[in-house]
């Protein structure tokens, strides 16, 4: 008897949107990083300028991902706590309702 709609009640709208945006950003940046790593490890590219640019970009992506993932973890903890609090409130309400039947 627990609903995720509790997120709307316990988490402000800005945090919810930021969480969703970060989730998408992290996926996009991780995909870009994986593609660049494949380029570097593939051995097919021989242009030193492209390889250097890819290596530099991977470094940037790692830094950006670290920052975004840290914030995502903070928000994820808030989300999990919000669900837990909401569930506990629902359980408390149910318990109060059941007392009348006992």
Biopython code that builds the backbone (N, CA, C, O; Angstrom):
import numpy as np
from Bio.PDB.StructureBuilder import StructureBuilder

atoms = [
    (1, "UNK", "N", (0.848, -1.193, 0.000)),
    (1, "UNK", "CA", (0.000, 0.000, 0.000)),
    (1, "UNK", "C", (0.878, 1.236, 0.000)),
    (1, "UNK", "O", (0.614, 2.207, 0.709)),
    (2, "UNK", "N", (1.899, 1.187, -0.785)),
    (2, "UNK", "CA", (2.875, 2.271, -0.844)),
    (2, "UNK", "C", (2.956, 2.764, -2.289)),
    (2, "UNK", "O", (3.094, 1.965, -3.215)),
    (3, "UNK", "N", (2.871, 4.063, -2.473)),
    (3, "UNK", "CA", (2.867, 4.627, -3.818)),
    (3, "UNK", "C", (4.038, 5.585, -3.996)),
    (3, "UNK", "O", (4.392, 6.326, -3.079)),
    (4, "UNK", "N", (4.638, 5.561, -5.193)),
    (4, "UNK", "CA", (5.738, 6.473, -5.486)),
    (4, "UNK", "C", (5.272, 7.908, -5.623)),
    (4, "UNK", "O", (6.097, 8.815, -5.731)),
    (5, "UNK", "N", (3.995, 8.128, -5.621)),
    (5, "UNK", "CA", (3.483, 9.488, -5.688)),
    (5, "UNK", "C", (3.951, 10.290, -4.481)),
    (5, "UNK", "O", (3.881, 11.519, -4.481)),
    (6, "UNK", "N", (4.422, 9.601, -3.465)),
    (6, "UNK", "CA", (4.973, 10.257, -2.284)),
    (6, "UNK", "C", (6.146, 11.152, -2.619)),
    (6, "UNK", "O", (6.420, 12.110, -1.897)),
    (7, "UNK", "N", (6.848, 10.852, -3.713)),
    (7, "UNK", "CA", (7.947, 11.696, -4.133)),
    (7, "UNK", "C", (7.472, 13.122, -4.386)),
    (7, "UNK", "O", (8.168, 14.085, -4.064)),
    (8, "UNK", "N", (6.306, 13.244, -4.954)),
    (8, "UNK", "CA", (5.771, 14.561, -5.265)),
    (8, "UNK", "C", (5.501, 15.331, -3.981)),
    (8, "UNK", "O", (5.687, 16.547, -3.924)),
    (9, "UNK", "N", (5.065, 14.625, -2.963)),
    (9, "UNK", "CA", (4.742, 15.266, -1.696)),
    (9, "UNK", "C", (6.002, 15.659, -0.934)),
    (9, "UNK", "O", (6.080, 16.764, -0.396)),
    (10, "UNK", "N", (6.994, 14.760, -0.883)),
    (10, "UNK", "CA", (8.153, 14.959, -0.030)),
    (10, "UNK", "C", (9.336, 15.649, -0.716)),
    (10, "UNK", "O", (10.174, 16.240, -0.035)),
    (11, "UNK", "N", (9.418, 15.587, -2.012)),
    (11, "UNK", "CA", (10.536, 16.149, -2.741)),
    (11, "UNK", "C", (10.027, 17.321, -3.557)),
    (11, "UNK", "O", (9.020, 17.220, -4.257)),
    (12, "UNK", "N", (10.743, 18.442, -3.457)),
    (12, "UNK", "CA", (10.243, 19.584, -4.214)),
    (12, "UNK", "C", (10.433, 19.369, -5.720)),
    (12, "UNK", "O", (11.243, 18.548, -6.150)),
    (13, "UNK", "N", (9.698, 20.096, -6.472)),
    (13, "UNK", "CA", (9.652, 19.929, -7.922)),
    (13, "UNK", "C", (11.024, 20.146, -8.553)),
    (13, "UNK", "O", (11.411, 19.431, -9.477)),
    (14, "UNK", "N", (11.751, 21.131, -8.052)),
    (14, "UNK", "CA", (13.071, 21.438, -8.602)),
    (14, "UNK", "C", (14.017, 20.236, -8.449)),
    (14, "UNK", "O", (14.741, 19.896, -9.384)),
    (15, "UNK", "N", (14.012, 19.602, -7.284)),
    (15, "UNK", "CA", (14.862, 18.436, -7.065)),
    (15, "UNK", "C", (14.455, 17.270, -7.952)),
    (15, "UNK", "O", (15.308, 16.551, -8.473)),
    (16, "UNK", "N", (13.171, 17.087, -8.120)),
    (16, "UNK", "CA", (12.672, 15.999, -8.962)),
    (16, "UNK", "C", (13.121, 16.194, -10.417)),
    (16, "UNK", "O", (13.573, 15.247, -11.062)),
    (17, "UNK", "N", (12.996, 17.411, -10.925)),
    (17, "UNK", "CA", (13.419, 17.715, -12.296)),
    (17, "UNK", "C", (14.932, 17.572, -12.429)),
    (17, "UNK", "O", (15.420, 17.032, -13.422)),
    (18, "UNK", "N", (15.675, 18.054, -11.431)),
    (18, "UNK", "CA", (17.134, 17.945, -11.470)),
    (18, "UNK", "C", (17.549, 16.471, -11.493)),
    (18, "UNK", "O", (18.458, 16.093, -12.233)),
    (19, "UNK", "N", (16.893, 15.653, -10.695)),
    (19, "UNK", "CA", (17.181, 14.212, -10.640)),
    (19, "UNK", "C", (16.961, 13.572, -12.003)),
    (19, "UNK", "O", (17.804, 12.809, -12.475)),
    (20, "UNK", "N", (15.848, 13.875, -12.629)),
    (20, "UNK", "CA", (15.538, 13.309, -13.950)),
    (20, "UNK", "C", (16.531, 13.795, -15.012)),
    (20, "UNK", "O", (16.968, 13.024, -15.866)),
    (21, "UNK", "N", (16.879, 15.080, -14.945)),
    (21, "UNK", "CA", (17.823, 15.657, -15.900)),
    (21, "UNK", "C", (19.202, 15.035, -15.736)),
    (21, "UNK", "O", (19.856, 14.690, -16.720)),
    (22, "UNK", "N", (19.641, 14.894, -14.489)),
    (22, "UNK", "CA", (20.945, 14.298, -14.228)),
    (22, "UNK", "C", (20.998, 12.856, -14.732)),
    (22, "UNK", "O", (22.014, 12.422, -15.275)),
    (23, "UNK", "N", (19.921, 12.127, -14.554)),
    (23, "UNK", "CA", (19.873, 10.742, -15.018)),
    (23, "UNK", "C", (20.115, 10.681, -16.527)),
    (23, "UNK", "O", (20.891, 9.854, -17.005)),
    (24, "UNK", "N", (19.455, 11.551, -17.261)),
    (24, "UNK", "CA", (19.626, 11.593, -18.721)),
    (24, "UNK", "C", (21.024, 12.068, -19.098)),
    (24, "UNK", "O", (21.660, 11.495, -19.983)),
    (25, "UNK", "N", (21.507, 13.123, -18.423)),
    (25, "UNK", "CA", (22.837, 13.660, -18.716)),
    (25, "UNK", "C", (23.924, 12.616, -18.487)),
    (25, "UNK", "O", (24.832, 12.463, -19.303)),
    (26, "UNK", "N", (23.822, 11.905, -17.373)),
    (26, "UNK", "CA", (24.829, 10.892, -17.042)),
    (26, "UNK", "C", (24.861, 9.800, -18.105)),
    (26, "UNK", "O", (25.934, 9.344, -18.501)),
    (27, "UNK", "N", (23.700, 9.386, -18.560)),
    (27, "UNK", "CA", (23.647, 8.368, -19.605)),
    (27, "UNK", "C", (24.282, 8.868, -20.901)),
    (27, "UNK", "O", (25.060, 8.154, -21.533)),
    (28, "UNK", "N", (23.949, 10.092, -21.288)),
    (28, "UNK", "CA", (24.485, 10.676, -22.523)),
    (28, "UNK", "C", (26.003, 10.823, -22.446)),
    (28, "UNK", "O", (26.716, 10.453, -23.379)),
    (29, "UNK", "N", (26.491, 11.365, -21.331)),
    (29, "UNK", "CA", (27.928, 11.577, -21.169)),
    (29, "UNK", "C", (28.683, 10.251, -21.082)),
    (29, "UNK", "O", (29.790, 10.135, -21.606)),
    (30, "UNK", "N", (28.100, 9.265, -20.434)),
    (30, "UNK", "CA", (28.725, 7.943, -20.345)),
    (30, "UNK", "C", (28.836, 7.296, -21.721)),
    (30, "UNK", "O", (29.840, 6.659, -22.039)),
    (31, "UNK", "N", (27.802, 7.464, -22.527)),
    (31, "UNK", "CA", (27.839, 6.928, -23.895)),
    (31, "UNK", "C", (28.942, 7.597, -24.712)),
    (31, "UNK", "O", (29.676, 6.931, -25.443)),
    (32, "UNK", "N", (29.051, 8.926, -24.582)),
    (32, "UNK", "CA", (30.103, 9.659, -25.301)),
    (32, "UNK", "C", (31.483, 9.175, -24.856)),
    (32, "UNK", "O", (32.368, 8.954, -25.683)),
    (33, "UNK", "N", (31.657, 9.015, -23.552)),
    (33, "UNK", "CA", (32.936, 8.543, -23.004)),
    (33, "UNK", "C", (33.261, 7.147, -23.532)),
    (33, "UNK", "O", (34.398, 6.876, -23.918)),
    (34, "UNK", "N", (32.273, 6.270, -23.548)),
    (34, "UNK", "CA", (32.491, 4.907, -24.058)),
    (34, "UNK", "C", (32.887, 4.900, -25.529)),
    (34, "UNK", "O", (33.745, 4.120, -25.943)),
    (35, "UNK", "N", (32.263, 5.768, -26.314)),
    (35, "UNK", "CA", (32.599, 5.860, -27.742)),
    (35, "UNK", "C", (34.034, 6.341, -27.937)),
    (35, "UNK", "O", (34.764, 5.829, -28.785)),
    (36, "UNK", "N", (34.425, 7.336, -27.136)),
    (36, "UNK", "CA", (35.789, 7.860, -27.243)),
    (36, "UNK", "C", (36.811, 6.822, -26.777)),
    (36, "UNK", "O", (37.885, 6.702, -27.368)),
    (37, "UNK", "N", (36.490, 6.084, -25.739)),
    (37, "UNK", "CA", (37.384, 5.023, -25.269)),
    (37, "UNK", "C", (37.534, 3.935, -26.333)),
    (37, "UNK", "O", (38.621, 3.390, -26.528)),
    (38, "UNK", "N", (36.441, 3.629, -27.011)),
    (38, "UNK", "CA", (36.493, 2.642, -28.089)),
    (38, "UNK", "C", (37.374, 3.147, -29.236)),
    (38, "UNK", "O", (38.117, 2.380, -29.848)),
    (39, "UNK", "N", (37.280, 4.438, -29.512)),
    (39, "UNK", "CA", (38.109, 5.040, -30.559)),
    (39, "UNK", "C", (39.587, 4.909, -30.203)),
    (39, "UNK", "O", (40.414, 4.556, -31.044)),
    (40, "UNK", "N", (39.903, 5.200, -28.944)),
    (40, "UNK", "CA", (41.305, 5.134, -28.519)),
    (40, "UNK", "C", (41.830, 3.703, -28.475)),
    (40, "UNK", "O", (42.989, 3.458, -28.812)),
    (41, "UNK", "N", (41.007, 2.781, -28.072)),
    (41, "UNK", "CA", (41.481, 1.402, -27.922)),
    (41, "UNK", "C", (41.340, 0.575, -29.199)),
    (41, "UNK", "O", (41.886, -0.524, -29.298)),
    (42, "UNK", "N", (40.609, 1.107, -30.170)),
    (42, "UNK", "CA", (40.357, 0.352, -31.395)),
    (42, "UNK", "C", (41.563, 0.189, -32.286)),
    (42, "UNK", "O", (41.676, -0.806, -33.002)),
    (43, "UNK", "N", (42.472, 1.156, -32.252)),
    (43, "UNK", "CA", (43.667, 1.074, -33.076)),
    (43, "UNK", "C", (43.459, 1.453, -34.532)),
    (43, "UNK", "O", (44.410, 1.451, -35.314)),
    (44, "UNK", "N", (42.232, 1.777, -34.903)),
    (44, "UNK", "CA", (41.955, 2.125, -36.306)),
    (44, "UNK", "C", (42.302, 3.581, -36.612)),
    (44, "UNK", "O", (42.734, 3.906, -37.718)),
    (45, "UNK", "N", (42.106, 4.457, -35.615)),
    (45, "UNK", "CA", (42.389, 5.890, -35.809)),
    (45, "UNK", "C", (43.878, 6.123, -35.634)),
    (45, "UNK", "O", (44.484, 5.686, -34.656)),
    (46, "UNK", "N", (44.462, 6.830, -36.617)),
    (46, "UNK", "CA", (45.905, 7.112, -36.561)),
    (46, "UNK", "C", (46.206, 8.599, -36.482)),
    (46, "UNK", "O", (47.355, 8.986, -36.267)),
    (47, "UNK", "N", (45.201, 9.429, -36.649)),
    (47, "UNK", "CA", (45.398, 10.876, -36.599)),
    (47, "UNK", "C", (45.676, 11.284, -35.149)),
    (47, "UNK", "O", (44.822, 11.159, -34.272)),
    (48, "UNK", "N", (46.894, 11.774, -34.928)),
    (48, "UNK", "CA", (47.331, 12.142, -33.585)),
    (48, "UNK", "C", (46.471, 13.264, -33.009)),
    (48, "UNK", "O", (46.179, 13.263, -31.813)),
    (49, "UNK", "N", (46.069, 14.205, -33.829)),
    (49, "UNK", "CA", (45.241, 15.319, -33.355)),
    (49, "UNK", "C", (43.895, 14.798, -32.839)),
    (49, "UNK", "O", (43.433, 15.212, -31.775)),
    (50, "UNK", "N", (43.273, 13.898, -33.589)),
    (50, "UNK", "CA", (41.993, 13.329, -33.162)),
    (50, "UNK", "C", (42.152, 12.501, -31.884)),
    (50, "UNK", "O", (41.312, 12.564, -30.986)),
    (51, "UNK", "N", (43.228, 11.733, -31.814)),
    (51, "UNK", "CA", (43.463, 10.911, -30.632)),
    (51, "UNK", "C", (43.722, 11.779, -29.395)),
    (51, "UNK", "O", (43.248, 11.470, -28.301)),
    (52, "UNK", "N", (44.465, 12.849, -29.575)),
    (52, "UNK", "CA", (44.736, 13.762, -28.468)),
    (52, "UNK", "C", (43.460, 14.448, -28.013)),
    (52, "UNK", "O", (43.217, 14.588, -26.815)),
    (53, "UNK", "N", (42.645, 14.878, -28.972)),
    (53, "UNK", "CA", (41.367, 15.519, -28.643)),
    (53, "UNK", "C", (40.444, 14.547, -27.903)),
    (53, "UNK", "O", (39.772, 14.923, -26.943)),
    (54, "UNK", "N", (40.423, 13.316, -28.353)),
    (54, "UNK", "CA", (39.584, 12.307, -27.704)),
    (54, "UNK", "C", (40.055, 12.054, -26.277)),
    (54, "UNK", "O", (39.246, 11.938, -25.357)),
    (55, "UNK", "N", (41.355, 11.970, -26.105)),
    (55, "UNK", "CA", (41.921, 11.747, -24.775)),
    (55, "UNK", "C", (41.611, 12.911, -23.840)),
    (55, "UNK", "O", (41.267, 12.703, -22.677)),
    (56, "UNK", "N", (41.732, 14.122, -24.345)),
    (56, "UNK", "CA", (41.422, 15.309, -23.553)),
    (56, "UNK", "C", (39.947, 15.336, -23.180)),
    (56, "UNK", "O", (39.587, 15.640, -22.043)),
    (57, "UNK", "N", (39.115, 15.019, -24.134)),
    (57, "UNK", "CA", (37.664, 15.012, -23.883)),
    (57, "UNK", "C", (37.282, 13.952, -22.856)),
    (57, "UNK", "O", (36.393, 14.183, -22.037)),
    (58, "UNK", "N", (37.931, 12.805, -22.886)),
    (58, "UNK", "CA", (37.649, 11.765, -21.895)),
    (58, "UNK", "C", (37.955, 12.287, -20.490)),
    (58, "UNK", "O", (37.195, 12.049, -19.551)),
    (59, "UNK", "N", (39.066, 12.996, -20.358)),
    (59, "UNK", "CA", (39.406, 13.594, -19.069)),
    (59, "UNK", "C", (38.340, 14.566, -18.596)),
    (59, "UNK", "O", (37.963, 14.566, -17.425)),
    (60, "UNK", "N", (37.853, 15.399, -19.518)),
    (60, "UNK", "CA", (36.778, 16.344, -19.188)),
    (60, "UNK", "C", (35.505, 15.598, -18.779)),
    (60, "UNK", "O", (34.841, 15.960, -17.807)),
    (61, "UNK", "N", (35.182, 14.558, -19.537)),
    (61, "UNK", "CA", (33.971, 13.785, -19.259)),
    (61, "UNK", "C", (34.040, 13.109, -17.895)),
    (61, "UNK", "O", (33.042, 13.060, -17.176)),
    (62, "UNK", "N", (35.192, 12.594, -17.541)),
    (62, "UNK", "CA", (35.351, 11.953, -16.235)),
    (62, "UNK", "C", (35.079, 12.953, -15.125)),
    (62, "UNK", "O", (34.395, 12.640, -14.151)),
    (63, "UNK", "N", (35.610, 14.144, -15.274)),
    (63, "UNK", "CA", (35.392, 15.192, -14.273)),
    (63, "UNK", "C", (33.917, 15.599, -14.183)),
    (63, "UNK", "O", (33.364, 15.731, -13.092)),
    (64, "UNK", "N", (33.301, 15.793, -15.332)),
    (64, "UNK", "CA", (31.884, 16.171, -15.380)),
    (64, "UNK", "C", (31.011, 15.061, -14.802)),
    (64, "UNK", "O", (30.094, 15.322, -14.024)),
    (65, "UNK", "N", (31.302, 13.828, -15.187)),
    (65, "UNK", "CA", (30.530, 12.686, -14.689)),
    (65, "UNK", "C", (30.667, 12.531, -13.176)),
    (65, "UNK", "O", (29.687, 12.245, -12.488)),
    (66, "UNK", "N", (31.874, 12.719, -12.663)),
    (66, "UNK", "CA", (32.074, 12.630, -11.207)),
    (66, "UNK", "C", (31.185, 13.625, -10.472)),
    (66, "UNK", "O", (30.545, 13.285, -9.477)),
    (67, "UNK", "N", (31.153, 14.840, -10.966)),
    (67, "UNK", "CA", (30.341, 15.889, -10.349)),
    (67, "UNK", "C", (28.849, 15.568, -10.437)),
    (67, "UNK", "O", (28.120, 15.676, -9.450)),
    (68, "UNK", "N", (28.413, 15.177, -11.613)),
    (68, "UNK", "CA", (26.991, 14.884, -11.815)),
    (68, "UNK", "C", (26.556, 13.632, -11.039)),
    (68, "UNK", "O", (25.459, 13.592, -10.480)),
    (69, "UNK", "N", (27.414, 12.622, -11.010)),
    (69, "UNK", "CA", (27.074, 11.400, -10.293)),
    (69, "UNK", "C", (26.996, 11.633, -8.782)),
    (69, "UNK", "O", (26.159, 11.041, -8.100)),
    (70, "UNK", "N", (27.863, 12.488, -8.269)),
    (70, "UNK", "CA", (27.812, 12.819, -6.849)),
    (70, "UNK", "C", (26.497, 13.506, -6.499)),
    (70, "UNK", "O", (25.858, 13.164, -5.503)),
    (71, "UNK", "N", (26.099, 14.462, -7.309)),
    (71, "UNK", "CA", (24.826, 15.148, -7.077)),
    (71, "UNK", "C", (23.652, 14.185, -7.256)),
    (71, "UNK", "O", (22.679, 14.245, -6.504)),
    (72, "UNK", "N", (23.740, 13.304, -8.244)),
    (72, "UNK", "CA", (22.684, 12.318, -8.459)),
    (72, "UNK", "C", (22.530, 11.419, -7.241)),
    (72, "UNK", "O", (21.409, 11.112, -6.834)),
    (73, "UNK", "N", (23.643, 10.997, -6.660)),
    (73, "UNK", "CA", (23.597, 10.161, -5.458)),
    (73, "UNK", "C", (22.937, 10.892, -4.292)),
    (73, "UNK", "O", (22.169, 10.300, -3.533)),
    (74, "UNK", "N", (23.244, 12.191, -4.155)),
    (74, "UNK", "CA", (22.611, 12.992, -3.099)),
    (74, "UNK", "C", (21.102, 13.043, -3.303)),
    (74, "UNK", "O", (20.330, 12.838, -2.366)),
    (75, "UNK", "N", (20.695, 13.315, -4.526)),
    (75, "UNK", "CA", (19.266, 13.392, -4.825)),
    (75, "UNK", "C", (18.595, 12.029, -4.715)),
    (75, "UNK", "O", (17.451, 11.934, -4.271)),
    (76, "UNK", "N", (19.300, 10.974, -5.118)),
    (76, "UNK", "CA", (18.739, 9.633, -5.016)),
    (76, "UNK", "C", (18.471, 9.276, -3.548)),
    (76, "UNK", "O", (17.460, 8.654, -3.225)),
    (77, "UNK", "N", (19.379, 9.673, -2.682)),
    (77, "UNK", "CA", (19.174, 9.431, -1.253)),
    (77, "UNK", "C", (17.938, 10.175, -0.750)),
    (77, "UNK", "O", (17.160, 9.635, 0.036)),
    (78, "UNK", "N", (17.764, 11.409, -1.203)),
    (78, "UNK", "CA", (16.583, 12.192, -0.830)),
    (78, "UNK", "C", (15.319, 11.500, -1.348)),
    (78, "UNK", "O", (14.315, 11.412, -0.640)),
    (79, "UNK", "N", (15.379, 11.013, -2.587)),
    (79, "UNK", "CA", (14.229, 10.336, -3.181)),
    (79, "UNK", "C", (13.873, 9.072, -2.385)),
    (79, "UNK", "O", (12.705, 8.828, -2.084)),
    (80, "UNK", "N", (14.884, 8.282, -2.054)),
    (80, "UNK", "CA", (14.639, 7.048, -1.304)),
    (80, "UNK", "C", (14.048, 7.355, 0.073)),
    (80, "UNK", "O", (13.142, 6.663, 0.537)),
    (81, "UNK", "N", (14.565, 8.388, 0.712)),
    (81, "UNK", "CA", (14.047, 8.783, 2.016)),
    (81, "UNK", "C", (12.608, 9.265, 1.898)),
    (81, "UNK", "O", (11.779, 8.988, 2.765)),
    (82, "UNK", "N", (12.316, 9.990, 0.817)),
    (82, "UNK", "CA", (10.958, 10.494, 0.609)),
    (82, "UNK", "C", (9.982, 9.338, 0.450)),
    (82, "UNK", "O", (8.882, 9.372, 1.000)),
    (83, "UNK", "N", (10.375, 8.323, -0.295)),
    (83, "UNK", "CA", (9.515, 7.155, -0.482)),
    (83, "UNK", "C", (9.316, 6.447, 0.846)),
    (83, "UNK", "O", (8.205, 6.027, 1.169)),
    (84, "UNK", "N", (10.396, 6.312, 1.624)),
    (84, "UNK", "CA", (10.309, 5.634, 2.913)),
    (84, "UNK", "C", (9.364, 6.390, 3.852)),
    (84, "UNK", "O", (8.505, 5.783, 4.491)),
    (85, "UNK", "N", (9.522, 7.701, 3.933)),
    (85, "UNK", "CA", (8.660, 8.510, 4.804)),
    (85, "UNK", "C", (7.212, 8.391, 4.372)),
    (85, "UNK", "O", (6.317, 8.226, 5.201)),
    (86, "UNK", "N", (6.985, 8.476, 3.059)),
    (86, "UNK", "CA", (5.625, 8.383, 2.556)),
    (86, "UNK", "C", (5.025, 7.020, 2.884)),
    (86, "UNK", "O", (3.870, 6.928, 3.301)),
    (87, "UNK", "N", (5.811, 5.964, 2.695)),
    (87, "UNK", "CA", (5.321, 4.613, 2.988)),
    (87, "UNK", "C", (4.997, 4.470, 4.466)),
    (87, "UNK", "O", (3.983, 3.873, 4.828)),
    (88, "UNK", "N", (5.852, 5.013, 5.317)),
    (88, "UNK", "CA", (5.611, 4.922, 6.753)),
    (88, "UNK", "C", (4.320, 5.658, 7.129)),
    (88, "UNK", "O", (3.569, 5.199, 7.990)),
    (89, "UNK", "N", (4.068, 6.790, 6.487)),
    (89, "UNK", "CA", (2.829, 7.521, 6.756)),
    (89, "UNK", "C", (1.618, 6.706, 6.313)),
    (89, "UNK", "O", (0.603, 6.657, 7.008)),
    (90, "UNK", "N", (1.735, 6.063, 5.142)),
    (90, "UNK", "CA", (0.626, 5.243, 4.656)),
    (90, "UNK", "C", (0.382, 4.063, 5.593)),
    (90, "UNK", "O", (-0.766, 3.715, 5.868)),
    (91, "UNK", "N", (1.456, 3.450, 6.080)),
    (91, "UNK", "CA", (1.316, 2.321, 7.006)),
    (91, "UNK", "C", (0.655, 2.789, 8.297)),
    (91, "UNK", "O", (-0.207, 2.103, 8.847)),
    (92, "UNK", "N", (1.058, 3.942, 8.769)),
    (92, "UNK", "CA", (0.467, 4.495, 9.987)),
    (92, "UNK", "C", (-1.029, 4.738, 9.805)),
    (92, "UNK", "O", (-1.824, 4.442, 10.696)),
    (93, "UNK", "N", (-1.403, 5.271, 8.662)),
    (93, "UNK", "CA", (-2.824, 5.527, 8.374)),
    (93, "UNK", "C", (-3.581, 4.208, 8.313)),
    (93, "UNK", "O", (-4.677, 4.091, 8.863)),
    (94, "UNK", "N", (-3.003, 3.219, 7.650)),
    (94, "UNK", "CA", (-3.653, 1.909, 7.569)),
    (94, "UNK", "C", (-3.825, 1.284, 8.952)),
    (94, "UNK", "O", (-4.870, 0.713, 9.262)),
    (95, "UNK", "N", (-2.801, 1.398, 9.763)),
    (95, "UNK", "CA", (-2.879, 0.842, 11.104)),
    (95, "UNK", "C", (-4.019, 1.494, 11.890)),
    (95, "UNK", "O", (-4.771, 0.819, 12.593)),
    (96, "UNK", "N", (-4.132, 2.803, 11.759)),
    (96, "UNK", "CA", (-5.220, 3.516, 12.447)),
    (96, "UNK", "C", (-6.582, 3.049, 11.938)),
    (96, "UNK", "O", (-7.519, 2.904, 12.724)),
    (97, "UNK", "N", (-6.700, 2.814, 10.633)),
    (97, "UNK", "CA", (-7.943, 2.331, 10.066)),
    (97, "UNK", "C", (-8.262, 0.927, 10.536)),
    (97, "UNK", "O", (-9.418, 0.625, 10.831)),
    (98, "UNK", "N", (-7.253, 0.057, 10.612)),
    (98, "UNK", "CA", (-7.453, -1.319, 11.033)),
    (98, "UNK", "C", (-7.859, -1.418, 12.516)),
    (98, "UNK", "O", (-8.582, -2.336, 12.902)),
    (99, "UNK", "N", (-7.403, -0.493, 13.321)),
    (99, "UNK", "CA", (-7.733, -0.520, 14.754)),
    (99, "UNK", "C", (-9.251, -0.486, 14.947)),
    (99, "UNK", "O", (-9.777, -1.103, 15.873)),
    (100, "UNK", "N", (-9.933, 0.221, 14.090)),
    (100, "UNK", "CA", (-11.391, 0.341, 14.223)),
    (100, "UNK", "C", (-12.077, -0.997, 13.963)),
    (100, "UNK", "O", (-13.185, -1.231, 14.447)),
    (101, "UNK", "N", (-11.425, -1.877, 13.201)),
    (101, "UNK", "CA", (-12.039, -3.170, 12.890)),
    (101, "UNK", "C", (-11.732, -4.245, 13.941)),
    (101, "UNK", "O", (-12.347, -5.312, 13.949)),
    (102, "UNK", "N", (-10.782, -3.951, 14.817)),
    (102, "UNK", "CA", (-10.393, -4.948, 15.821)),
    (102, "UNK", "C", (-11.285, -4.931, 17.027)),
    (102, "UNK", "O", (-11.082, -5.713, 17.956)),
]
sb = StructureBuilder()
sb.init_structure("model")
sb.init_model(0)
sb.init_chain("A")
sb.init_seg("    ")
for serial, (resi, resn, name, xyz) in enumerate(atoms, 1):
    if name == "N":
        sb.init_residue(resn, " ", resi, " ")
    sb.init_atom(name, np.array(xyz, "f"), 0.0, 1.0, " ", f" {name:<3s}", serial, name[0])
structure = sb.get_structure()
